[in-house]
Amino acid sequence: MQRMRSRQLTARYDIAIVGSGFSGSLMAMIACRLGYSVALIDKGKHPRVVIGESSTPLTNLLLEEISVRYDLPVLKSLTKWGTWQRDYPGIACGLKRGFTFYHHDLASPISNLPDRSQQLLVAASPNDRLADTHWYRADFDHFLVNQGRQMGVNCLDETQLSSMVELDSGIVLEGKRGGREMSLFARFLIDASGPRGFVHRVLDLAERNFPTSPNTQSIYNHFSGVNRIASHSPDSGEQPPYPVDDAAVHHIFDGGWIWVLHFNNGLTSAGMAATDRLASSLNFSHSENAWGEVLRKIPMLNTQFETAKPEASFSHIPRLSFYSSKIAGSNWAMLPSAAGFIDPLLSTGFPLTLLGVGRLAEIIEGALEKRHLAPRLLAYGHKTEEELLATALLIGSLYHNMHDFPVFSALTLLYFAAASFSETVRRLDKPHLAESFLLHDHPLFGATSRSLMERSLAPRTTDQSARLVEQIHLAIEPFNLAGLGDSGRNNWYPVLAEDLIRSHAKVNASPAELSTLLQRCGFPDDNHSLSPASISRSQP
């Protein structure tokens, strides 16, 4: 605990939130709706560019649930492409129809698209109207901050906080704003300031390592003038389940991967994450040179970026993963995004954070007195830690198998099966069937998937790898609502309503219940394609 200097308090609040990114702004809006006085504090100001932009079906479902529970209708329009473009066309975003994966060998580059055995396309919507989005955070975060301000949140930007003092009754924050010293009291503090953020620094908390995930680095930028893959690929004669660029595009290679996300304002987010070993060999500290070197090893990417222009200097994060030794105290809590971060792979950060937003919102719906908060914050910290560790195991297993695309692809199906099952049962108002991210504490799926991921970390023969893939397909079957792993689809997974209807027993529902659900989700009667993922974009 830090000693408080003699200084007059400038203000008192029920809740102070540090960090005005999307999650901090959402927490501020929720707290305001609950009748609390709220200070939203940030060392910078908006608009600003940050990386972390790709939403997922579960992200949008959670955002929709928050919008309904806390009477924040503005959020609901932002949960799918169609309503976003109708209601807020001035907020830039990108069209995301699914997840696109291409596998590359940096030592033996090919000049065209990898064949189907080295591709994985997992659709998440049957059409653009119901699609997910990439958030252009400069616009998205700025919009949410302004929404909070209009609701009565006191937004204190360009404020440098230097200390926090924990009292029995709350927290005292001290710092400077506009060159003037300031000090404020809050009954409860929420840290939404990101990895290695405010509370972690001022309390000098220890940083732990994820035992199953490698240390990784990242370089990234925004670009203009990026071409589309489809315009340079030969016509195979078979149409993919969605335009391959309208997705979170992943280019996978041994030791790392590149993401490409297109926005509708002419910009593209692109970057690379790699193990320390690969990052060192590429000299990530000279980010632009490292980026160019990898592009030259992947001809299809080199062609895609041949007319691209970086919008700023490259950013380099020398240590991506982060895991704080403490997540909550007696009068404070970190959102998951401040408690830990693993990797951008599979866009797990957004749903993890929104699950935390929802749980903290439920906690502050009750009394803010310490005796009421303590047991709930303890449980919140344990839940957040468990989900971070489960996610780290998944990401670690994927990194470990980037050289072996059949195993890598099978491991991703553990994620897609768990996510689509969770989305479906939540939409059916049966959340008790999927209470944790990745179903990690499910008595059947959790233990089995954990064992399979741990096995994927060990050396294997070719036959053992093939057996592992078979066992992963068997493990997901009781939760597989989207035909994942069907060999007849040859790594391209469209969205088909019959997959969901056929799987009705897996979610304890009747075919009629699922048909009603599809209608409620806004799908036209003559559109017979739907994935469980797309259930999360319900009523238009």
N, C-alpha and C positions, 0 to 999 in steps of 0.2 A: 504494500500500500504506500502511495506517495504522500508526502507531507504537503498540506495545502498552505500556500502563502496567504498573507492577509490581503484580501481583495474583496471589494464589494461585489455581490452577485448582481449581474446586469439583468437577469431574467430567470424565471422559474417555469418549467414545463413538466407535463406528465411524462412525456416520452421524447427523448433525443435520439435521432438516427444519424449516424456518421456515414457519409457516402451517398451521393444522389444519382447513382446509376439507376437502371430500371428497377432493381429489387428494392433499393432504399426508397425510391419514390413510391413504389407500390405499398411498402410498409407504412409510409407516411400517410398515404391516402386512406388505407384501411384504419389506421389509428385515428385519423380525423373523423371518419365515418362512425367510429365507436364513441366519439364524444371527447376524445382526449385533446389537450393542447400539445402541439408537435413542433419541434425544431428539426429541420433537415439541414445538416451541416456538411459542407464539402470544401476541400482545399482548392478546387478549381472552379470553373464555371462552364456553362453550356452555351452553344453546342460544341461538342468535341468528338473526335474520332477515337473509338476504342475497338478492339478486336474481341470477338465473341458474339456471333451474329446469327447463327442458324437455329431456328426454332424446330421443334419436333411435334408430332401429334400429341404426345403426352404433355409437352409444354403448353400447347394451345388448350388442351382440355383443362389443365390446372388453372390457366389464366381465365378461362370461361367460368369455372367454378368460383373463383374469387370474385369475378364481376357480378355473379348472381348473389352470392352469399352476402357481399358487402355493398350491394347496390351501387356498383360502378359500371354502368352500362357502356361507357366509352370504351372499356377494355374489350367488350365482346366483339366489336367491329374489327378489332385487330387480331382475331383468332383465326382468320382464314383470308386468303387472297381476295376472293370476290367481294366480301363486305369491306375489306380494307380499301380496295380500289374505288368502291362506290362511295364510301363515307369520308375517307381521308386520302385522296389521291396526292395531296401535297407532301405526305410523309413517305420518303423513299423507302423501298423495300425490294426484296427479290422474290421471284416465284420459285417455290420448292415443291416439286412433285414427288420427290423420293430421295433415296440414297444411291449414288452411283459410285462404283469401285472399279478401278483398273489396276492390274498388277503389272509391274515392270521389273526388268532385270537391268540394273544400271551398267553392268559389265557387257551386256549383249543387247543393245537397243534395237528396236524395230521401228520402221518408218510409218507404220499404219496402226490402226486400232488393235489392241490385243484381241485374240480370238475369244469365243464365248467361255472357254475354260478359264480364262484369265480376266473375266468380267463378273460383276455381281450388280444387278439392278433390282432394288427393292422399292416398289411403288408404295406411296402412302396416301394417294387420293386418285379418284377416277377421272377427274377433270380439273381445269384451272380454278374454277369457281370455288371448289372446296379445298384447294391446296393449302399447304403450309407456306411459310414465308421465311426469308432471311431479313433480319432487322438491321437496317442502316442505323447504327446506334447514335450517330450524331443527331439525326432527326427524332428517332424513337425515344431516346432518353430525355431529350429536350422537351418533347411533347408531354411526357409524363410528369416532369418537374413542373411545367406550367399548369398542368391539371391539378397537381397538389397545391400549388400556390393559389389557384382560384378557389379551392375548397377551404382555404384558411391555414394551410401549412406555412410556417415561417421559414423561408428558405434562406439560409445563411451561406452564400457562396464565398469563395476566396477567403476562407477562414482557416487559419493555421492553428490547430489544436496542439498543445504541448503536453498536457497531462490530464489524467482522470484520477479522482479521489473517491474511493468507495466508502460510503457512510451507511449506517443502518437504514436510513430513510431513502437512500438513493445515491446518485452519482453527481459529483461536481466536475465540470469540464473547464479547463483554462486554456487560453490561447490568445491569438491576435486576429483582428479583422480590420482592414483598412488602416493598418498601422497603429491601431489602438488596442490596448489590452482589454480582454473580456473574460468573464467568468459566468457560467450558468449552471443551474441545478436542474436535474431531471430525476424523476422517480424511477425511471427505467431507461436503459441505454441499449440500443440495437446497433451492432457494427455491421454495416453493409459496404465497407470500404475495400473489399477484395483481399486477395492473398497478401500476407505479410502487412496487413493493414493496421489501422489505428490502435485497437486494443492489444493486438499481438505485440506491437512495438512498445507502447508506453508501459505495459505491464512486464515487458521483457520476458515473454513466454518462450519456452523452448520450441524448436521446430523438429518434428519427427519425420522419419522416412517411411514411405509406404513399402512394406517388405516384399511385395509381389510385383511392383512396377519399377521399371528402370528410370534412372535420372535422364531427363530429356531437356532439350533446348529448342527455341523457336526463333525463326525470323519471319517477318510479315510486312505487308504493305497494302495499300489500295492502288489500283491501276485504272487508267482509262485506255480505250482502244484495244481491249482484249477480244480476240475472235472467239467463235463458238466451235466446239469440237465437231458438231454435226456437219458444218459447212466444209470440213476437210476430210470427212470419212467416206469411204466408198459405200455404195448402196448394197447392203447384204441381201436385200430381197425380203427381209422380215423386219417389221417395224418393232422397235423396242416398246415397252409398256408406257413410256413417257419420253419426251425430248430429253436426251441424256444431260444436257447442260442445265435444264431447269430442275436442279437438284443440289444437294450437298455433294460435290464431286470430290472423291478421294482418289489420289494416285498413290498406290502402295508400292514400296520397295524395301528390300532388306535393311532394317534399321531406321526406317522413317517413312514419312508420307507428306504429300502436298495437298492442300485444300484449295478449291476454286469455287467462289460464290458470286454469282452475278446479281447486281442490283438493277432496278429499272431507271436509275438516274445516269446510266452510262459508266458507272464505276464497277469494279470487280475487286472483291477481297480475295487475296491469295497469300499463302504462306506455307512454311515447311516446319514440321516438328521432327526431331531426330534424336536418337540416343547420343549420349555424350561422345561415344566412340566415333560415330559417323559425323557428328557436328564438328568434332576436332579435326577429322581428316579433311572436311570441307572448309575449315576455318570460318566458322559462323561469325567470328568477331569482325570479319570483313563480309558483311551480309550480302551486299549486292553482288560481289564476286562469287560467293557460294551459291546464290540463287541462279546466276547465269550458268555456272558449271553444271548444276543438276539439270537445268532446262536443256542444255546441249546433250545430255545423256538420255533424254526422253524426247525424241523427235516430235511426237504429236503435241507435247506441251511447248516445245520450242516454236513450232508453227503457230500455235494458239496465241503465244505472247510476242510474236515477231513484230507487231506494230504497237505493242503495249508501252505505255508511259507511266512510270511510278509517280504517284501524286505527292510523295514526300520521301524523306530519307527512310531507309529500312529500319525497322525496330528489331532489336535482338533481346530476347529473354534468356539469360544464361542458365536459369533453373526454372523449369515449368512447374514441376510438382511441388506442392506445399501442404503441410499437415500440422496444424497448431496443436500444442500439447494440452490446451484447455479451450473449451468451446462456449462455456457459460459460467457465470458467477451467480452471486445472490441477487444482484440487481441489474445484470447485463447478460446479453447473449449475442453470439456471432451468427449471422446467416451462414448457410453452408458455403457460399462463395467466399466468405472471409475465413471460415474454419479450415478449408482445404480446397485444393485444385489438383486434378490429375493430368488431363490432356484434352485438347479439343476433339479428339477422335470420337465419333458417334454422337457428338453434341450432347453429352450427358450433363454438362454444367447447368443448363437452363432448368431442366426438370428437377434436378437435385435442389437448386436454389428455390424454385417455386414450391416444392414440397415443404421446405423450411419456412418460407413465407406463410404458408397455410397453417403450419403447426404453431408458429409464434403468434399468428393472429388469433388462433383459438386460445392460446395462453393469456394474451392481454385482454381478451373478452371478459375474463374474470377479474378479480381484484388485483391491484398492483402491490399489495402489501407483501413484504418479504416472506412471511410465513405461508402465504398462499403460493407464491412463485417458486420457492425453493424446490419442492419435489417435482414439479412439472418441468422446471428448467433442467434438473438433473436427468430426467427421462429424455428430454429434448436433446441434450448433449450426447447421451448414449446412442440415440437413434441416428443422429447426424453422423457420428463417428462410424457406426456400423455400415451405413450406406456409402460413406466415402471409401471404406476399406473394401466393400463388395465391388464398387466401381473400379477401384485400383486393381483388383484381381482380374477383372475382365480386361481392362486396358493393358495390363501387364502381359496377359496371355496373348492378346492380339499382337503386341510388339514382338513378343518372342517368336511368333509364327508368321511374320511378314514375308519371310522367304518361302513359305509353304502355303500357297494361296488356297488350296482345297481345305486345309485345316483352318486357316484364317477365316474363310467364308463360313465354314460351319460354326465357328465360335461366334461370329456376328449374329447367327440365327438364335443363339441363346438370348441375346439382347432383343432382337426383333420379336421373338415369341413371347418373352416376358412382358415387353412393352405393350404389344397388341392385346395380350390377354388382360393386362391391368386396365388398359383404356376401355375395353369392352365391358368388363364387370363394373367399372365405375359408372359407365353410361347406363348400365342396367340397374343402377342403385344397389349394387352388391359389393361395396368396397372391402368388406371383410374377407372376400376371396383373394384379395391382392393388397395387403396392407403395407408393403415395403417396396422400395425401388429395386428393380430387377428380380422381384420375388425372392430376395436373398434369404429371408427367414421363413419362406414357405416350407412346410415339413417335407414335401416331396421334391419340388423343383430346386429349392435352395441348396440342400445337401448334395443332390446329384450334380447340379451345374457346377458347384464349387469343386467337387471331386474331379470333374472333367477338365475344368480350367487348370487345376493344379497339375493334373497329368500332362496337360499340354505344355507345361514348362520344362518337362524332362526330355532328355534325348530319346529319339524313337527311330525305328527302322521304317522303311516305306510301308510295309505291311501293318505295322503298329499305327501309323498315321491313318491309313485307310480304315482300320478298325475304330480308331478314335472318332473319325467322321461319322461312321455308322452309329456309334453309341450316342453321339450328340443328337443325331436325327431321332433316335429312339427316345432320348430324354425329353425332347421338346414336344413329342407327339401329343401327350395329354393336354398341352397348353397351346398347341399349334392351330391357329384359327385362319391361317392365310395360305395354306399349301406350301409352306416353307420346306425346302429340302426335296421337293418333288423333282425327281430326275428328269421327267418329261418336260420340265420348264427350262432346263439347261441354263440355270443361273439367272434367268429373267423372271421376276415374280410380279405379275400384274395384280390388279385388285379385282377380285371376283366375288360377287355376292354369294354365289353358291358355296364357296369355301366356308363362309361364316355360317350360313344356314345349316350346312352339313355338320358343323361342329357344335350344334346347339347344346348337346348334352354336356360338353366340356365346361360350359358356363352356367349349367343348371337352368336352362331356359328352353322354352318350346320354340319350334320353327315359327309359330304365329307371333310370339313375343319379339323374335328377331326381325320378322317382317315389319312389325309395327315400329320397331326401333329404326329400321332403315328409312321408313317414311318420315319419322320424326327428324331424322338427320338431314332431310331436305333433298333426298335423291329422287329424281323423276322416275316414274313407273317404267319408262322405256329404257332406263339406264340400269343395266343389270350387273354393273361392276362396282365392287366396293371392297375395301380392305378393312380389317378391324382397326388399323391405324386411323383410317378416315372417319371412324365413328366419333372421334374426339371433336370434329367440327360439326356439331349437331345442328340445331335450328338455324336457318339463315337469318 
